[in-house]
Amino acid sequence: MTTPYTTEKARQTASLEETAEHIVASCDTMPELFCEGVFVCDEAYRVLALSRSLQDALASFDKTRPYPSVLTFFADDRLVFQKDRPQYSTLLDLRGECVPVVVYQRHLQPSGSTLMLLVLQKKTQTRFPLKRYFLAQFPNRFLFLHAMLQEAMRYNALHQSLSALCLLDIDHFKTINHVHGYAIGDEVLSLITKRLASLVKFSELEHLNGDEFAIVLHSQFGTFDDTVAQMHRHAASFLKVLAEPLDVQGHTFLLTSSIGIVVFDQDEYTVDRIIQYADNALYEAKKAGRNTIAFFDPSIQRKLEEKVDLLAQLRDAIALGHMRLVYQKQWTSDAKDAPMSVIGAEALVRWYKEGEGEVAPDRFIALSEESGLIVPLGKWILSEAFRELKRWEEDPFKCRWQLSINISVKQFEQEDFISTVQALLSHVQCDPTKVRFELTESLLIQDLKSSLRKIHTLSKLGISFSIDDFGTGYSSLAYLKRLPIHELKIDKTFIRDLTFDSADVILVRTILGIARQFHLDVVAEGVETYEQYALLCDMGCRFFQGYFLSRPVPSAAL
């Protein structure tokens, strides 16, 4: 006779068997780790799933469900498995040899059912510490966290409710391991686990790899906003309990943590998407300064996906030669009413997408820096700019111009940067004394010793140097004294409000004064109005760049 109880019991059994099959399938994808196979059993030791290799190797195994107890395959059928503690027995009739068994037991939520993972290991193999192995090496988020989320989604469907995945990461935990050793680090993790377990059910908590924890919680409310508020309260309690001092072997640790949360129902997201979105939220929490909580935001996800798509398109554009250089002239004048003349130009990279037009530089320049694509892009810019400079040698006016080229931090840091420049100069045969590299202050500050060496080497080739966006970073007179710098460029943010902001006037006057003391030229960039130009001239500035004078144009329009 079928009753609601037997129906629910059958559903739970089918659910556990599905989870067990998923675990075994995951293990089968890593034969180098689980070459002898695995069993997954329920709390009564009944086999729910096992590796296909074991099905063939066990002579007495009956492949029809329900499977027998796993204890029927062991020498001692009174063996008691203890949670989170390795136990070794022998497995009979496995290709005629005895194989030690390592047992790892975990609880799954929300039903509180118990699954045991039995990993077989030959005597001749090096035995591993089970707990450390699972925490540090085995990607168990694909096993137990997947199972927890699948159970939560079934619960949501049954009760028309919402759940949330909280990914919690201990901020700067690696420092503890590096300074105090892994033994103390493990004790700290154990205490962290106990503190978290004091706030949630054991079945809701999963320790992932290293210093990362997952917590799957059910909402007490039916609406998204109320669920978010509830989860924020939970997360705040996690931050609070973990911020309390931890004493381990005479050391006191003050920890902070970051938490990323995604709320989900029964079918809006897949399990993998839930984990991905919680991980993205965790990243946002860290980016916000750590020790904070961030919820998954679909709009941020859309921006991230757009960014990934743009990165792929940028990679193709660089490889297929779809990038272009334009040039913005630089001018000089002795006074605001005196004639102006061109002294050179700055090479600027542009990306024109077929059918869409120009992509704004602020969309792809930072992306190329972040992704490392700035290195191949920077090399292409150098090559194209050197060729343009070589063409200028045939022009009676342009032959006297100087060409400024922006050099990125990552590009400059490459070990082969100098040899790359030397090779391009040798190949193109342009005049290096007409080349000016624009560097940022941050580049110089990060590794002044290395920067000194590279700049002096390049200076010997005839290349001159400019500090781009001077005053926006950590402006230090030390590197102006030590480096062979020839020019400072006043950032356009100081020029934009120059005619009505007295603070910008003071800053620009200060930069001009510093430059005079160090015998450096100063270029004001971003000059867009006559009023800005006239005020700069009155201050003593003699070199200018901006839309008031000329816009960036292709080579043919110079």
N, C-alpha and C positions, 0 to 999 in steps of 0.2 A: 504494500500500500504506500502510495506517495503522499508525503506530508510536507508542509512548509519547512520543517526541520530537515528532512532528508534531502529536499531540494537545495536548501542553503548549504548543507554538508557536501553535497555533490559539487556545488559551485565552488566551494572553498578547495575541495580536493583537486578539481580541474585547474583552478588558479595556481595552486602549489605545483602541480605537475608542469604547467606551462612555464612557471618561473624556473623550475629545476631544469627543464629542457633548454631554456635560454642560457642558464649558467654553464651547462655542459657544452653547448654550442660555442660559447665564448672561450672556454678552455680548449676546445678542439682547434681553435684558430691559432693557438700558441703551442704547437707540438714540442718545441724546444724546452718548454717549461713543464709540460704535462704529458711527456711521452709515454708514461706508464698508465695514464688514464685517471679518471676521477669518478667517484660516486657522489650523488646528492640524495640524502635521506631525510625523512621527516622525523619528528620527535619520538616515534615508536620504532625507529631504525628501519622502516620500510623503504626500500629503494624506489625513488621517484624517477630518477634518470641516471644514466651512466654512459661513459664513452663507448662509441661503437667498437673500438678496439677491445674493450673489456667484454662486451657482449660475445665476441668471437672467441676470446681467450678463456673465458670461464666455461669449463665443460659442463657444469651442473646448472648453468643459468637458463631459466625458462623465459623466453622473450614475450610471453603473453602476460598482459596486465590482469590483476595487480601483481607487481613484482614482489618477491619474497623479502624477508628481513635481511639486511646486510650482514647480520651476525652469523648467518648460516655459512658464510664464506670464511669465517675466522676460526683460528685454532681454539680460542677461548670465547664461548658464546655468553660468558658472564661479564665481558669487558664493559666497563662503565666509562662513557665519554664525559669529560669535564669541560665546561665552557672556557674557551680561550686558552686551553692548555694542551699542548701536543701529547698524544698518546700513541704508542707503537704496539702493533700486534702482528700477526702473520696472516697472509691471505693464501688459502689453499688452492691447489689446482690451477695456478696461473703459469702456464707454460712450464710446469714442473719445478718451479722455484718459489721460495718464500720471499714476500715483499713487505717491508715495513709500511705502516699506514699512518699518515699524519691527519689529524682531525681538527677542523676549524668550525666552530658552531656559531651561528648568528641568528638573531631574532628578526623577523620581518613584521612590519606593521601594515595595516591597522589591526589585523586579527590577532596579532601576538603569536602566530604560528612560528614554529622553530624549523629551520632547515640546517642540515649539517653538510659541509663539504669535506669529502674524504679524498685526499691527494695521495696517490700511490708513489712510492719512491724506492728504488732499488737499494740494497745494502751497500753496493759498491759506489753509489753516488754520495757526494758530500751532502750531509743533512743540513738543512737551513733552520735558523730560529724562526718559528712559524709567525709569531706576532710581528717581528720586524719585517719579515718577508712580505706579509700582506699589506702592511702599512707603507712600506717604502718602495716595493717593486710591483706587486700585482695590481693591475688596474681594476680594483674591486668596485669602483664606481659603476663599471659596466655590469657588475653582478648584483650586488645587494642594493645599490641606489636605484638601479633600473627596476628591481623587483619592488622596492618601496614605493616608487612613483607609479608603477602599474597598479599596485594595490590601492593607492590613493585615488587614482583615476576611476577605478571600479567603485570605490566608496562614493566618489562624487556622483557617478552615474546613478547609483542605487538610492542616494539620499538627496539628489539634486542640490549639492553643496559645492563649495570651493575649498581648495587646499593651497598650500604654499610651500615652496622649496626655499630654504634659507641656506646659502653657502657662506660659511664663516671661515675667515682666514686670520691667523695670528700674525699681527704686524711684526716684521723684522725678526721672525723666530730663528732664522738661520744664524743670527748673531749668537744666540744661546749655544747652539751646537758648536760653532766655531771657537767661542771663547771658553766654554765650560765642558765641552765634550758631549758625545751622543748619549752617554748613560744618564747624565743629568737632564739632557733634553727630553729623553724618554720619560723620566719621572715627571717633568713639567707637563708633558702631554697627558700623562695618566691623571694628574690632578685636574687638568683642564677638562678632561672627559668626565670626571666625577662631578665637577661643578656644573657642567652643562646638563648632566643626567639628573641633577637635583632639581632642575627646572622643567624637564620634559620626561616623557616616558622613555624607557630604554629602547623600546621598539621604534621610537621616532628619531633616534639619534644614530648617525653612522659616521665613524671616523674614516675619512678618505685618506689620501696620501699625505704624509708628513704633517704639516700644521693646518690642514684643511678639514673642516667638518661639514656634514650635511644634516639638516634637520627638516623633516617633513611634518607639517602641522595641518590640522583640519580647522576650517573656519567654524565659528559658532554662529555666523550670520549668513544670510543669503545674498547680500549685495557686495559688490566689488569694493566700494569705498569703506564700508564697515569692516570688511576683511583686511584691507590694507591697514586700517587703524589698529585692528587687533594684532596683526603681525608686527607692526611697528612697536607695539608695547612689548611683545615677546622679545623682539630683537634688542630693544633697549635694556631689557633685563639681562640678556646674554652679555652685552657690553659691560653692564654694571658689575655682574658677578665675576667676570674675567679681569676687571680692573683692580680687584682687591689683591693685595700683596700675596705672593706665593713664596713659601719658604721651603727650599730643597737643599739638604746637605750643607746648611750654614749659609746659603746664598738666598737673598731676597730678590724676587723678580716682580717688576711692575709692568704688566702687559696691557697692550691695547689690541683691538681686533677690528676688522672690517667685515661688513655683512652685505651680501647681495641677495635680493629676494625677488622671486617671480610668483605671482598668483595664477593658478590654473584651474580649469574645470575638468570635465571628463574627456573632451575630445578636441579642444581648440588647438592644442600643441601636442606634438609627439613627445615621447620621453626624452629623446636626444635634444629636441628644441627646448624643453623645460630646463635641462641642465645647461645648455648653451646660453639661454637668456639669463639664468641666475648667475652664470659666470660673467656675462657682460655687465650685469648690475654690480657684481663684486668689483670688477675693474673700475667702474665709475666711482664706487666708494673709495677705492684706493687713490684714484686720480683726484678726488676731492680733498685729499689730505689724510686719509686713513682714519681709524677710530671713529667710523661713522657708518650709517646705514643708507643703502641706495636700493630703490625698487626698479625693476625692469620697466623701461619706458619704450613703448613701440616706436615713438618718433625718433628716439636715439638709435634704435635698431635699424630703422629705415635709413638714417644718415650713415650708419656703419655699413650697411649693405651697399648704399650708393658709393661710399668711399672705396669699398673693395672692388666694385665694378669700375670705378674711375681709375683705380690703380692698375687694373688689368689692361684698360684701354691705353693708359699712359705707357705701360711697358711695351705694348705693341707699337705705339706711335714713335717711341725712341728707336725700337728695332727696325721699323719700316721707313724711318727718315721723314716723319711727318712734322717734325719740329722745325721752327724757323727762327732766325735771329733778326731783330730790328735794332736800330741805332738811334740814340737820343744825343743830339749835339750838346757840347759844353762850350760856354761862351766866356769871354773876358771883357772887362771895360774898366777904365781908370776912374770914371765918374758917371753919374746917372744920366748926364746929358752928352757924354762922350760917345763916339762910335764904338760899336761892339764888333768883335771878331771871334770866329770859331777856333778853338784850340784843340778840339778832339771830340770824341763821342764815347758813350757807354754802350756796350753790347748787352742786349736784353733778350731773353728767350721767350718765344711765343709758341702756343700750340693751337693749330687750326684743325678742328674736327670737320671732316667732310659732311656737309649737310647741316651742320650746327653752327659753324663759324668759330670765332676765337673763344677759347676757354680762359677765364680770368686767371692771371698768374697766381693770385692768392689761393686759388683752388688746387693748383698742382705743384707749386714750388715747395710748399711745406710738406706735401704728401711725398714728393720725391726725396726730400731730406729724411723723413721718417722711415721710409721703406728702403733706403739705400740706393734707389735708382738715380739719385743725384750724382753718383760716381760715374756711371756710363754716360749720363746726360752731360755732366760737367766736362768729360773728355771730348764729347762731340762739340760742345760750345767752344772749347779751346781750339779745336781743329778748325772749325768754321771761322772763328774770329781771327785766327792767324792768317787764314787764306784771304779774308777781307782786308786785313792790314797789308798783306803783300800786294793786293790790287791797288791800294792807295798809293803805292810807290810810283805808279805810272801817271798819277794825277798831279798837276803842278800846285794845287792848293792842298789836297788831302795828304800829300807826302809829308807835310809838317805836322799832321795831326797825331795825337796820342790816343790809343784805344784802351779804355778801361774795361776790365772783365771781372765779374763777381766770382769769387772762389768760396765754395761752401766749406763748412767745418769738416764734414766727413770726407770731402774730396781732398782737402789739405792734409788730413790725418793719414791718408793712404801711404804706405811705405814706398810705393813706386811713384808718388806724385812728382818728385823732382825729375826722375828719369823719364816720366811721361812727357813733362814739359820740354825737357831737352830733346827728346826724340821728335816731338812735333815741330819745334823750332828748326831742327836740322832738316826735317823733311820739307817744310814749307819754305824755309830760307827767308823768313821775314825778319825785320830789324827788332831785336828784343828791347832796345832802348826806347822804342815807341809803345811798349807794353806796360800797362799799369794794372796790377792785381789789387782788387778791393777786398779787404779782409774785415771781419767783424771783431769787435772787442772781445766777445765771448771766446772766439777761437784763440786769441792771444793769451787769455787768462787761464784757459784750461791746462795748457802745458807750455809755459813760457820758454823753458829750456829747449824743447823740441822746436817750437816756433822760431826761436832765435837761430837755431842751426839751419833750418830750411830757408828762412828769409835771407840770411847772409849768403847762403849758397846760390839762391836765385838772383840776389843782387849782383853777384859776381858775373852773372850772365848778361846784366844790363837792365833787368826788369826792376821797375820802381813799384812802390806800395802806397796804398791809401787805406785809411781806417774808415770804413763805411758806417753810416748811422752813428757817428760819434756823439756821445753824450747820453745814449739810450741805455747803455749797459753800465758796467763797472769801469768808469773812466779813471785810469790811473796814470799819473805822470811817470811812473817807473818804466813802463814799456816804451813811452815816448822818448825817454832818455837812452834806453838800451838798444832799441830797434832802429834800423835805417828806414824810417817812415818819411815819406815825402809830402803827404797830403792828408788833410782831415776833411770829411764830408759831413756837413751839418744835416742832421736828419730832418726830413720834411715835416715831422710833427712839431718841430720848433718853429718852422717857417709859416705853417698854416695860420696860426693865430698871432703872428708877430706884430701886426699893425694895431692890435687892441689888447694884447696881453703883456703887461709889464714884466712878468716873470720870464716869458720867452725872450724879451729884449735883453734882460740881464744875462740869461744863459748864452745867447748868441754873442753878446759882447765879451763874455768870459772865454768862450771858445776861440774867438778871434784873437783875444789877448794872449791866450796860451800858445796859439799857433805862431804869433809874432815872436814870442820868446824862444820858441824852438825852431824858428826859421822854416815854418811849414806853410804850404799853400792851403787855402780853405775854399772848398766848393760848397755853395748853398744849393741843395737840391730840393725840388718841389716848389720852385718859384712859379706862381701862377698868376700874379697880378703885378701891374706896374708899381703899385704902392709898396708891395713887398720888396720889389727890386730896388726902388729908390731908397727905402729905409736901409737896406743892406749896404748899398753903396755909401750912404752917409756914415755907416758904422765902420767902413773901411774894407768891406768884402769886395774882392775883385774877380771872383770866378763863380759862374752861375749855371744852373741846369733846371729845366722845368717847362711846363706847358706854355707859360707866357712867352718863352723864347722859341721853343720848337718841340713838337711832339715826336715820339719814337716813330721812325719810318723804316721801310725796307732799304736795303743797300742801294738799289737803283734810284731811290728818291733823295738820297743825301745831297 
